[in-house]
Amino acid sequence: MIRTALRTLVAHRLRFLLPGLAVVLGVAFVTGALLYSQSAAEALGRARTGSQAGISVVITPGGSFGHRPLRLDDALLRKLRALPGAAAARGTVEGRAHLVGADGSLVGAQQQALGVNWDPGPDGTDPRYPLTEGRGPRTGGEIAVDRHAAERAGHRVGDRVRVVAGGTARTVRLVGVFRTDDARTVTGGTLTAFDRHTAQRWFAPAPGTYTALTLTAADGTTETALAERASALLPRGAEVRTRAELDAAATALSGDDKRTTLLLGFAGVALFVSTFLVATTFTMLSAARAREHALLRAVGATRRQVSRQVLTEAALVGAVASVLGYALGIGVAAVLNTFFGVSGGGGPAVPLRLDSVSAPLAAFGVGIGVTVLSAYLPARRAGAVPPVAALRTGEPPAPAPLRRRG
């Protein structure tokens, strides 16, 4: 039966070209979407794991205490530094700040364009944002930016640049370029650092306050233990979360990839169309090969054997189409990764991962499954041809009712 099926495929290869192409396209979309989404998710996961590794606990206002809003100020920061098990404490001020490129356009993903405070130590450097060029900002007329943002903007240290912060466009001087492991830059965001007082004036809820406080656990102290000690010190309304909780929340928020959903939708359309093409092709071939099937019945083949032969032909078509579709899907994933890939802060896209197990399983399962299921009814009709049909001199007439196909 397999030998007969192979000969049939070779003899009617042109008839199988169109349905095979439809299956190839459907499998390519499925493979490309899965490979791209898995690679992007893994890159984002690695970025979150390595992002600002010194943060163990994050404290945000989260609400109010009585009628007085909770203030994250320097007094509270000093108390948190004195906590047992706290190696360091830092005040963070963040807000929306857009960097304008040399061509006058905004740089990077605008929903991830952030302004942060520069918090230098005694040596004038900020350990969270290590400098690669220049120095940190000291006045309201100076900024520092992450290096990938500087490259995309076309700015160098010493240039006069435009930033949009606090709802107003301002001209400032770029005095430093730093590197960062902040996960938000992985998705194309930008970081613009201001001196502390300027950042508080533009982004903080009140003068001299912070938008968040972060703690670093000392050796031998767990994040959970440090969070519990901080919670005991803070009034009601403060929100205390560990780094693990923040990473889990970020993973859940980024799990719905619209591009992957769109690609899988295209794959569904292509596979839906391919079912009609495969079913029509095998229906026409079964009608044209009615005498062949009848001869097989006359020499002893059972209905089941004839039906299996047709299904074997469909499985072979699906297998070949799946191999070609998987290869084409790798190309689709590579193109997607080039244009929409997750990058290291705007740099080159993270290389595509091709060691996925689910992608090839899905490709062959979908390709072969769709083809075999589409050929099931034609295979049943081929097996129902009686042996006496081998004596006919002409082709059997087409069955009259076509309502179901219509």
C-alpha positions in Angstrom: 0.0 0.0 0.0 2.8 2.4 0.8 4.5 1.6 -2.5 1.2 2.2 -4.3 0.7 5.5 -2.5 4.2 6.7 -3.4 3.6 5.9 -7.1 0.3 7.7 -7.0 1.9 10.8 -5.5 4.6 10.8 -8.3 2.0 10.3 -11.0 -0.3 13.1 -9.8 2.3 15.4 -8.3 0.9 18.5 -10.0 -2.6 17.9 -8.6 -1.1 17.8 -5.1 0.9 21.0 -5.6 -1.9 23.5 -4.6 -3.1 21.7 -1.4 0.4 21.0 -0.4 1.3 24.7 -0.8 -1.7 25.7 1.4 -0.5 23.3 4.1 3.1 24.6 3.8 1.9 28.2 4.4 -0.2 27.2 7.4 2.6 25.2 9.0 5.1 28.1 8.3 2.9 30.6 10.1 2.5 28.2 13.1 6.2 27.5 13.2 7.3 31.1 12.8 4.8 32.3 15.5 5.9 29.7 18.0 9.7 30.1 17.5 9.5 33.9 17.6 7.3 34.0 20.7 9.3 31.5 22.6 12.6 33.2 21.8 11.1 36.6 22.7 9.6 35.3 26.0 12.9 33.6 27.0 14.9 36.8 26.2 12.5 38.9 28.3 12.7 36.4 31.1 16.5 36.5 31.1 16.4 40.3 31.0 14.1 40.5 34.0 16.2 38.0 36.0 19.3 40.1 35.4 17.7 43.5 35.6 19.0 45.6 38.5 20.1 42.6 40.5 20.8 44.7 43.6 17.0 45.2 44.2 15.5 42.9 46.8 12.5 44.8 48.0 10.5 47.7 46.5 8.4 50.0 48.6 5.7 52.2 46.9 3.0 54.4 48.5 0.2 52.2 47.4 -2.5 54.3 49.2 -2.8 56.7 52.1 -2.6 56.6 55.9 -5.7 58.2 57.3 -6.1 61.6 55.6 -2.4 62.2 55.1 -0.7 60.8 52.0 2.2 58.5 52.7 5.5 60.3 52.0 8.5 58.4 50.8 11.1 60.9 51.9 14.7 61.0 53.2 13.6 60.5 56.8 11.9 57.2 55.9 14.9 56.3 53.7 17.2 56.6 56.7 15.0 54.4 58.9 15.0 51.7 56.2 18.8 51.9 55.9 19.0 51.0 59.6 16.9 47.9 59.2 18.6 44.6 60.2 19.5 42.7 57.1 19.4 45.7 54.8 22.7 46.2 53.0 21.6 49.3 51.2 18.6 51.5 50.6 17.9 53.9 47.7 15.3 56.4 46.8 14.0 56.2 43.3 12.2 58.8 41.2 10.7 57.8 37.9 8.5 59.4 35.4 7.8 59.8 31.7 10.7 61.5 29.8 11.2 61.5 26.0 14.5 61.9 24.3 14.5 63.8 21.0 16.9 62.5 18.4 19.2 64.5 16.1 16.6 64.3 13.4 13.9 65.8 15.6 11.9 62.6 16.2 11.3 60.9 19.5 13.6 58.0 20.3 12.6 54.5 21.2 9.3 53.0 22.4 7.4 55.9 23.8 5.5 53.9 26.4 8.9 52.9 27.8 10.5 56.3 27.7 11.5 57.0 31.3 13.3 59.6 33.3 15.1 58.5 36.5 17.2 60.2 39.2 20.9 60.0 39.2 22.1 58.9 42.7 25.9 59.3 42.9 28.1 57.9 45.6 31.1 59.6 47.2 33.1 59.1 43.9 30.3 60.8 41.9 29.2 57.6 40.1 25.9 55.8 40.4 26.4 52.0 40.8 23.0 51.3 39.2 24.0 53.1 36.0 27.7 52.6 35.4 29.2 55.3 33.2 30.8 54.5 29.8 31.4 58.2 28.9 31.4 61.5 30.6 30.0 62.1 34.1 26.6 62.2 35.9 24.2 65.2 35.8 24.7 67.7 38.5 22.2 70.5 37.6 18.8 70.9 36.0 20.5 71.7 32.7 22.3 68.4 32.4 21.3 64.8 31.6 22.8 61.4 31.1 21.2 58.7 28.9 21.7 55.0 28.3 24.2 54.2 25.6 21.8 52.5 23.2 19.4 55.5 23.4 22.4 57.8 22.7 23.3 55.7 19.6 19.8 55.7 18.3 19.4 59.4 18.9 22.8 60.3 17.2 24.0 62.3 20.3 27.4 62.5 21.8 28.6 63.7 25.2 28.7 67.5 25.1 25.8 67.9 22.6 22.9 70.2 23.3 19.8 67.9 23.2 16.0 68.2 23.6 14.0 66.3 26.1 10.3 66.3 26.9 9.7 65.9 30.6 6.9 67.2 32.9 4.9 68.1 29.8 7.5 70.6 28.5 10.2 70.4 25.9 13.6 71.6 27.2 17.1 72.0 25.8 19.8 70.5 28.1 23.4 69.3 27.7 24.3 65.6 27.5 27.1 65.1 30.0 27.2 61.4 30.3 26.4 58.0 28.8 25.8 54.9 30.9 24.9 51.3 30.5 22.0 49.6 32.2 20.5 46.2 32.8 17.0 47.6 33.2 14.6 45.2 31.5 12.5 48.0 30.1 15.3 49.0 27.7 15.1 45.4 26.3 11.8 46.2 24.7 13.2 49.4 23.1 12.7 51.8 26.0 15.0 54.7 26.9 16.4 55.9 30.2 17.2 59.6 30.8 18.9 60.4 34.1 18.5 63.8 35.8 20.0 65.1 39.0 17.9 64.2 42.1 16.4 67.6 42.7 15.3 68.0 39.0 13.9 64.5 38.9 11.9 65.1 42.1 10.6 68.4 40.8 9.3 66.8 37.6 8.3 63.3 38.6 7.8 63.1 42.4 4.3 63.5 44.0 5.7 66.2 46.3 8.9 68.1 46.8 11.7 66.1 48.4 9.9 62.8 48.0 10.4 59.6 45.9 8.1 57.5 43.8 9.6 54.3 45.3 12.2 53.1 47.8 14.3 50.0 47.2 16.2 47.8 49.6 19.1 45.4 49.0 19.2 42.4 51.3 22.5 41.6 53.0 24.1 38.2 52.8 22.2 35.7 54.8 18.9 37.7 54.7 16.1 36.6 52.4 13.9 39.0 50.4 10.9 37.8 52.3 12.4 38.4 55.7 13.6 41.9 54.7 10.1 42.7 53.3 8.5 41.6 56.6 10.8 43.9 58.6 10.1 46.8 56.3 6.4 46.2 56.5 6.6 46.3 60.3 8.3 49.7 60.1 6.0 51.3 57.6 2.5 52.7 58.3 -0.6 51.2 56.7 -1.1 51.9 53.0 2.5 51.3 52.0 3.0 48.5 49.4 6.0 46.3 50.0 6.8 43.7 47.3 9.8 41.4 46.9 11.7 41.2 43.7 10.3 37.7 42.9 6.7 39.2 43.2 7.6 42.0 40.8 9.1 39.6 38.2 6.1 37.3 38.4 3.7 40.3 37.8 5.8 41.5 34.9 5.8 38.0 33.3 2.0 37.8 33.6 1.5 41.2 32.0 3.7 40.4 29.0 2.3 36.9 28.4 -0.2 38.1 25.8 1.8 38.8 22.6 -0.4 40.4 20.1 2.0 39.7 17.2 2.0 36.0 18.0 -1.8 36.0 18.2 -2.0 37.7 14.9 0.3 35.2 13.2 -1.5 32.3 14.7 -4.7 33.8 13.2 -3.1 33.9 9.8 -2.1 30.3 10.3 -5.6 29.3 11.2 -7.0 31.0 8.0 -4.3 29.2 5.8 -5.1 25.9 7.4 -8.8 26.4 7.1 -8.4 27.1 3.4 -6.1 24.1 3.0 -8.8 21.7 4.3 -11.0 22.6 1.4 -8.2 22.3 -1.1 -7.1 18.9 0.2 -10.6 17.6 0.4 -11.4 18.8 -3.2 -8.2 17.4 -4.6 -8.7 13.9 -3.1 -12.3 13.9 -4.1 -11.4 14.6 -7.7 -8.6 12.0 -7.6 -10.9 9.4 -6.1 -13.5 10.0 -8.9 -10.8 9.8 -11.5 -9.2 6.7 -10.0 -12.5 4.8 -9.4 -11.5 2.0 -11.8 -8.1 1.7 -10.1 -9.7 1.4 -6.7 -12.2 -1.1 -8.1 -9.4 -3.2 -9.5 -7.8 -3.3 -6.1 -11.0 -4.4 -4.6 -11.3 -7.1 -7.4 -7.9 -8.6 -6.6 -8.7 -8.9 -2.9 -8.2 -5.5 -1.2 -10.8 -4.6 1.4 -12.6 -1.3 1.8 -10.4 -0.5 4.8 -7.3 -1.2 2.8 -8.3 1.1 -0.1 -9.3 3.8 2.4 -5.9 3.4 4.2 -4.1 3.8 0.9 -5.8 7.2 0.3 -5.1 8.3 3.9 -1.5 7.2 3.4 -1.2 9.4 0.4 -2.6 12.3 2.4 -0.2 11.6 5.3 2.7 11.6 2.9 1.6 14.9 1.4 1.2 16.4 4.9 4.6 15.1 5.9 6.4 16.7 2.9 4.4 19.9 3.4 5.3 20.0 7.1 9.0 19.6 6.4 8.9 22.5 3.8 6.6 24.5 6.1 8.9 24.1 9.1 11.9 25.3 7.1 9.9 28.3 5.8 8.7 28.9 9.3 12.3 29.3 10.5 12.7 32.0 7.9 9.5 33.7 9.0 10.7 33.6 12.6 14.1 35.0 11.6 12.4 37.9 9.8 10.1 38.7 12.7 13.1 38.5 15.1 15.0 41.0 12.9 12.2 43.6 12.8 10.4 43.0 16.1 13.0 41.0 18.1 13.7 41.6 21.7 17.0 43.5 22.0 19.4 44.4 24.7 18.4 48.0 25.3 17.9 48.8 21.6 21.0 46.9 20.4 21.0 43.8 18.2 18.1 41.4 18.6 18.7 38.4 20.8 19.5 35.4 18.5 16.6 33.1 17.6 16.4 29.9 19.5 15.9 26.9 17.3 16.1 24.1 19.9 12.4 24.3 20.6 10.6 20.9 20.9 7.1 22.2 20.8 7.5 24.0 17.4 8.4 21.0 15.3 5.8 18.9 17.1 3.2 21.4 16.4 4.3 21.8 12.8 4.1 18.1 12.0 1.0 17.5 14.1 -0.8 20.4 12.4 0.5 19.6 8.8 -0.2 15.9 8.8 -3.3 16.1 11.0 -5.0 18.7 8.8 -4.2 16.8 5.6 -5.3 13.4 6.9 -8.6 14.8 8.4 -9.4 16.6 5.2 -8.9 13.5 3.1 -11.0 11.3 5.4 -14.3 11.6 3.6 -12.7 11.1 0.1 -10.9 8.1 1.5 -14.2 6.6 2.8 -15.8 7.2 -0.7 -12.8 5.6 -2.4 -13.1 2.5 -0.2 -16.9 2.3 -1.0 -16.2 1.7 -4.8 -17.5 -1.8 -5.6 -15.3 -4.3 -7.5 -17.8 -4.4 -10.4 -16.8 -0.8 -11.2 -13.7 -2.2 -12.8 -15.8 -3.3 -15.7 -17.0 0.2 -16.5 -15.6 1.8 -19.7 -16.3 5.4 -18.7 -15.9 7.5 -15.6 -18.6 7.2 -13.0 -20.9 10.2 -12.8 -20.4 12.7 -10.0 -22.7 12.3 -7.0 -25.8 14.6 -7.3 -26.1 16.1 -3.8 -23.5 18.8 -3.2 -25.3 20.8 -0.5 -22.9 19.8 2.3 -19.8 20.9 0.3 -21.6 24.1 -0.7 
